[in-house]
Amino acid sequence: MVDGMHIIEKIQEVLVEIEPMIASHSGKIQFVKFEDDIVFVRLEGACATCPASLYTLTCGIEDRLRKDFPDIKGVLPVID
């Protein structure tokens, strides 16, 4: 995989691409960190409490990130 700072920038670019989809459901996504090949994000707004948020994380965000970064192990939510 590429160096840590470069991949974080690229992950954030992909999340910006995904953001309109999340916003269309009254939600927001925020990058938190990238650690041990796992992307941590915070879902806000309606997405924070939506029962389908796990589906959004795995079948939406994770699948999209893996297109560019096949070594990513997963996307996990950060819950405050």
N, C-alpha and C positions, 0 to 999 in steps of 0.2 A: 504494500500500500504506500501511497505517497506520504510525505512528511505531515506531521500533526496539524500545523497551522494551515497548510494548503487544503487539507481535507476538510477542516472546520469551515473555511471560507466557502468551499464548494457545497458542503452540506447546507449551509445557510442560504446559498443561492437557490438550491433545490426547494428549500422550505418557503422561500419567497414565491417560487412558481406555484407551490401548493396552496399558499395562503388564500387566494380567491375562492377556491373550492371550500375551504374551511369557513371563510367569511360568509359564503352563501348560505350557511347553516347557522348564522349568528355566532360563530366561534372565532377563535384566534389561536395560533400556534406560536410558541416561543421556544427557540433553541436554548437549552440549558448547558449541556456539556456533551463531549464525546470522550468516552473512556472505555478502554478494553474492547474496542470495536463495537461499542453499543452507543447509540444516539439517545440522549435523554431530552425530552421535550415537555413543555407544560402546555396543556390544553386549557383554554380560558373561554369564558362566555358560556354559551349553550353547550359547547362540546365538553366542557369540564364535567358535566353531570349526565351527559347523554349515555344511555345504555349501549349505543352503538359505537362508542368511542374506542373500544378495543378493536373493533373491526376497522375503524378508520386508521388506527395506528398500524395494524398489521397488513391489511389488504390495500390500503391507500398509501400511507406515508412510507412504510417499510419497503413495500414493493417498488415504489418509485425510486427510493434511495439506492436500492440494490441494483437498479439498472446501471447506475454510474459507479457504484461501489459494491461489487459482489462480495467483498469480504466482511461487510457489516453483518454482525450477528443478530441485531435486532434494534427495535425502537421501543423504549420504555417511557411511561409517563412519570413525571415528577409531581407528586401530590403534596400540597402544603398543609 
